[in-house]
Amino acid sequence: MENTIKITTPLTEDKARKLKAGDFVLITGTIYTSRDAAHKRMVEALAAGEKLPVDFKDQIIYYVGPTPAKPGQAIGSAGPTTSSRMDAYAPRMLEEGLRGMIGKGYRSPAVVEAMKKHGAVYFAATGGAAALIAKTIKKYEVLAYEDLGPEALARLTVEDFPAIVVIDSEGRNFYEQGQEKYRTINC
């Protein structure tokens, strides 16, 4: 695509604030994976005054529960999970410096406000394209909460991971913008 923006991690606040809802991006570098069970543990650890297993400043988390890798692959299918499952934890993670989240579906108003406050963005990965997304993942390493299986905290090394900015750091929502033009059509 001619309007594709290439991003290399870390995703600094300056880089995040330049992204706009609707931008198509290709991400290269390190991103982390984590789902609701791991998020719950991390937020509980922070509440107890403990350090997290990873410094999330200027990092991106992909909400995914990958399938086991086949021989010769870094990871199995790696499609996005529903992001709202992490909404109870996302504002606290954004306070820790998390700059980007990748998943699918809508986010709560509290998450959007926290994103605006902390200069973060929410990306959507294409549901149904799990096998294709997996081809952009070059390395998968579990870092913490191994007992959670595919929901563990892991580090991915990615090359040209495709995503769309759904909610930007100013709170503009691409899902809403896309629907707006159809609201004015009279049938």
C-alpha positions in Angstrom: 0.0 0.0 0.0 1.3 3.4 -0.8 0.2 5.0 2.5 2.0 2.4 4.6 4.0 3.6 7.6 6.9 1.5 8.7 7.5 1.5 12.4 10.6 0.1 14.2 10.2 -0.5 17.9 10.5 0.9 20.5 7.3 2.9 19.9 8.2 6.2 21.5 5.6 8.8 22.4 6.7 11.0 19.6 6.2 8.2 17.0 2.8 7.2 18.6 1.5 10.8 18.5 2.3 11.0 14.7 0.1 8.0 13.9 -3.5 8.7 13.0 -6.6 6.6 13.0 -6.8 4.7 9.7 -3.0 4.5 9.2 -1.8 1.2 7.9 1.5 0.2 9.5 4.1 -2.5 9.3 5.9 -3.1 12.6 9.4 -4.4 12.8 11.3 -5.2 16.0 10.2 -6.4 19.4 6.6 -6.7 20.6 5.2 -8.5 23.6 2.3 -10.9 23.9 0.0 -11.1 26.9 -3.7 -11.8 27.5 -6.1 -11.3 30.4 -4.7 -13.9 32.8 -1.1 -12.5 32.5 -2.4 -8.9 32.6 -4.2 -9.7 35.8 -1.0 -11.0 37.4 1.0 -8.0 36.2 -1.5 -5.5 37.6 -1.7 -7.5 40.9 2.2 -7.4 41.1 2.2 -3.6 40.6 -0.4 -3.2 43.3 1.8 -5.3 45.6 4.8 -3.0 44.9 6.6 -5.6 42.8 8.5 -5.1 39.5 7.1 -6.4 36.2 9.1 -9.1 34.3 9.5 -6.5 31.4 9.9 -2.8 31.3 6.9 -1.8 29.2 8.1 1.8 28.5 7.6 2.5 24.8 6.6 -1.1 24.1 3.7 -2.7 22.3 1.6 -5.7 23.5 -0.2 -8.0 21.1 -3.2 -9.7 22.6 -2.8 -13.2 21.2 -2.9 -16.8 22.3 -0.8 -18.5 19.6 -1.1 -22.1 18.6 1.9 -24.4 18.9 4.6 -24.0 16.3 5.0 -26.5 13.5 8.6 -27.8 12.9 10.7 -25.0 11.4 8.3 -22.2 12.5 8.8 -19.7 15.3 5.1 -19.8 16.2 1.8 -21.3 15.1 -1.2 -19.4 14.0 -1.2 -16.0 15.8 -4.5 -14.1 15.3 -5.6 -11.3 17.6 -8.0 -11.9 20.5 -10.8 -9.6 21.6 -9.1 -6.5 23.3 -11.9 -5.6 25.6 -10.9 -8.6 27.8 -7.8 -6.5 28.8 -9.8 -3.2 29.4 -9.8 -3.6 33.1 -6.0 -3.8 33.1 -4.9 -1.5 30.2 -5.1 1.9 32.0 -2.6 0.6 34.6 -0.3 -0.8 32.0 -0.4 2.5 30.1 0.7 4.2 33.3 3.8 1.9 33.2 4.7 3.4 29.8 3.0 0.9 27.4 2.7 2.8 24.2 0.8 0.4 21.9 -1.7 -2.4 22.0 -2.7 -4.8 19.2 -5.9 -6.8 19.1 -9.4 -6.7 17.6 -12.6 -5.0 18.6 -13.6 -2.0 20.5 -12.0 -0.5 23.7 -13.8 1.0 26.7 -14.0 4.8 27.2 -11.6 4.4 30.2 -9.0 2.8 28.0 -9.4 5.5 25.3 -9.0 8.3 28.0 -5.9 6.6 29.3 -4.5 6.3 25.8 -5.0 10.1 25.3 -3.4 10.9 28.6 -0.3 8.7 28.0 0.1 9.2 24.2 -0.6 5.6 23.3 -2.3 3.9 20.3 -4.5 0.9 19.6 -3.8 -1.2 16.5 -6.0 -3.8 15.0 -4.6 -7.0 13.5 -6.8 -8.7 10.9 -8.9 -11.5 12.4 -8.9 -14.6 10.3 -5.4 -14.0 9.0 -3.6 -15.8 11.8 -1.5 -18.0 9.6 -0.4 -15.0 7.5 0.4 -12.9 10.6 2.5 -15.8 11.9 4.8 -15.5 8.9 5.9 -12.0 10.1 6.9 -13.5 13.5 10.6 -14.5 13.4 11.1 -15.5 17.1 8.8 -16.3 20.0 10.2 -16.5 23.6 8.2 -17.0 26.8 9.4 -14.6 29.5 7.0 -15.1 32.4 3.9 -17.0 33.5 4.8 -20.1 31.6 2.0 -22.0 33.4 -0.5 -19.9 31.4 0.5 -21.7 28.2 -0.3 -19.6 25.1 -1.5 -16.7 27.4 2.0 -16.4 28.9 4.0 -13.2 28.7 6.2 -13.6 25.7 8.5 -11.6 23.4 8.1 -11.6 19.7 10.6 -10.5 17.1 8.6 -9.4 14.1 9.3 -8.1 10.6 6.7 -6.1 8.8 3.8 -7.1 11.1 0.7 -5.6 9.5 -1.8 -3.6 11.6 -4.1 -0.6 11.3 -4.3 2.3 13.8 -7.8 2.0 15.1 -7.6 4.5 18.0 -4.9 7.2 17.9 -3.4 9.1 20.8 -6.0 11.9 20.4 -8.9 9.4 20.7 -10.0 9.3 17.1 -11.6 6.0 16.3 -11.3 4.5 12.8 -14.2 2.1 13.5 -16.5 5.0 14.2 -15.1 7.1 11.3 -15.8 4.2 8.9 -19.4 3.8 10.1 -20.1 7.6 10.0 -20.3 7.9 6.2 -23.0 5.2 6.1 -25.2 7.0 8.7 -26.0 9.7 6.3 -27.2 7.4 3.5 -31.0 7.4 3.1 -32.4 4.1 1.9 
